[in-house]
Amino acid sequence: MRKSVQILPHLEKEFANLGFTQADAGKIEKYLNYLLKWNQKINLTGYKDIQDLFGKIVLDSLMIYKIPDNDLSIKQRLSGKVMDLGSGAGVPGLVLALYDSSLNIDSVDSSQKKITFQKMVQANLGLTNVHPLNMRIEDLMFIQSYKESYDCILSRALAQINSLFSYSDFFLRSGGDLFLWKGANWKDELPAGTLTDLFKLMNELPYYIDEYNHRGVLLHFRKM
């Protein structure tokens, strides 16, 4: 049975400073309904309920706007050329693009079905700021025009941190930012000393969305 979710009040409660509108909430609701419908035919996500999809995908993705930054706002950090690695159903990149039309995001995933879903959402919601790309990350790394051409990389639930460092070292310019959505035991993925030369940990944001009993950790690294 499909349950409803009050999108705008929850967005305003969790992100009072972002100025969400009813139009924003409407786009997110359409995305969630597409996701719910397509998920019945192809495995886009393990969440099957619209409340879980909203809390554990949408709110989870938007947590990037809560991470502290000492010199630039997160919106400024996302203002350049952004890549979402292993985006699946568009998480977090497409979700962020729904909120901020100024973003420029290449949304990369190796699954043709998931990219087809993203392109459907892109077309139906008129999104011009997200660019779904059906490619393996390893294959993109053979294309020199992608080398050090991004200002920011996002990745949620894709791979171990060491692998993500290797990918990001290729795609990120020097001084670029890497945002990773991880669990509480993220340090177990890193051998001692891994952080010292390639990427510097700038901030760590543990978060808990109580209404959805959902927790995670958002990590902000900078390429040195």
BELFENGI-V685624 format. One record per backbone hydrogen bond with DSSP energy under -0.5 kcal/mol. NH is the residue of the N-H (numbers start at 0). CO is the residue of the C=O. E is the energy in kcal/mol with one decimal. If there is no record, write none. Layout:
BEGIN
NH_CO_E, NH_CO_E
END
This chain:
BEGIN
6_4_-1.3, 9_5_-1.3, 10_6_-2.4, 11_7_-2.8, 12_8_-2.0, 13_9_-2.3, 14_10_-2.8, 17_14_-1.6, 18_15_-0.5, 24_20_-2.2, 25_21_-2.2, 26_22_-2.0, 27_23_-2.2, 28_24_-2.4, 29_25_-2.1, 30_26_-2.4, 31_27_-2.5, 32_28_-2.3, 33_29_-2.5, 34_30_-2.6, 35_31_-2.7, 36_32_-2.2, 37_33_-2.9, 38_34_-2.1, 39_36_-1.0, 40_37_-1.7, 41_37_-2.8, 43_41_-1.6, 52_48_-2.6, 53_49_-2.1, 54_50_-2.8, 55_51_-3.1, 56_52_-0.9, 57_52_-1.5, 58_53_-2.7, 59_54_-0.6, 60_56_-2.1, 61_57_-2.1, 62_58_-0.7, 62_59_-0.9, 63_60_-1.3, 64_61_-2.1, 65_62_-2.0, 66_62_-0.5, 66_63_-0.9, 76_72_-2.0, 77_73_-1.8, 78_75_-1.3, 81_79_-0.6, 81_103_-2.6, 82_151_-2.1, 83_105_-2.9, 84_82_-0.6, 84_153_-2.7, 85_107_-1.1, 86_83_-0.6, 86_107_-2.3, 89_86_-2.0, 90_86_-2.7, 91_89_-0.5, 93_89_-0.5, 94_89_-1.7, 95_91_-2.4, 96_92_-2.2, 97_93_-1.7, 98_94_-1.0, 99_95_-2.6, 100_98_-0.6, 102_99_-1.4, 103_79_-0.5, 104_128_-2.5, 105_81_-2.9, 106_104_-0.7, 106_130_-1.7, 107_83_-2.6, 107_105_-0.7, 108_132_-2.1, 111_109_-0.6, 114_110_-2.1, 115_111_-2.5, 116_112_-1.9, 117_113_-2.2, 118_114_-2.6, 119_115_-1.9, 120_116_-2.3, 121_117_-2.9, 122_118_-2.5, 123_119_-2.8, 124_120_-2.3, 125_122_-0.6, 126_121_-2.2, 127_125_-0.6, 130_104_-2.9, 131_129_-0.5, 132_106_-3.1, 134_108_-0.9, 134_132_-1.3, 139_135_-1.9, 140_136_-1.4, 141_138_-1.7, 142_139_-1.8, 143_141_-0.7, 145_142_-1.9, 146_143_-1.2, 147_169_-3.4, 148_145_-1.4, 148_170_-0.7, 149_170_-2.2, 150_80_-2.3, 151_80_-1.7, 152_176_-2.5, 153_82_-2.9, 154_178_-1.7, 155_84_-0.5, 156_180_-1.2, 163_159_-1.9, 164_160_-2.6, 165_161_-1.9, 166_162_-2.5, 167_163_-2.7, 168_164_-2.3, 169_165_-1.0, 169_166_-0.8, 170_166_-1.9, 171_167_-2.9, 172_149_-2.5, 174_222_-1.6, 175_172_-2.1, 176_150_-2.1, 177_220_-2.8, 178_152_-2.8, 179_177_-0.5, 179_218_-2.3, 180_154_-2.1, 181_179_-0.6, 181_216_-3.5, 185_182_-1.3, 187_184_-1.8, 188_185_-1.7, 189_186_-1.5, 190_188_-0.5, 193_190_-1.8, 195_192_-1.2, 197_193_-0.6, 199_221_-2.6, 201_199_-0.6, 201_219_-3.2, 202_219_-1.5, 204_217_-2.9, 205_203_-0.6, 206_215_-2.7, 208_213_-3.7, 209_207_-1.0, 211_208_-1.4, 212_209_-1.1, 213_208_-1.7, 215_206_-2.0, 216_181_-2.9, 217_204_-2.5, 218_179_-3.0, 218_216_-0.5, 219_202_-2.6, 220_177_-3.2, 220_218_-0.6, 221_199_-2.2, 222_175_-2.6, 223_197_-2.1
END
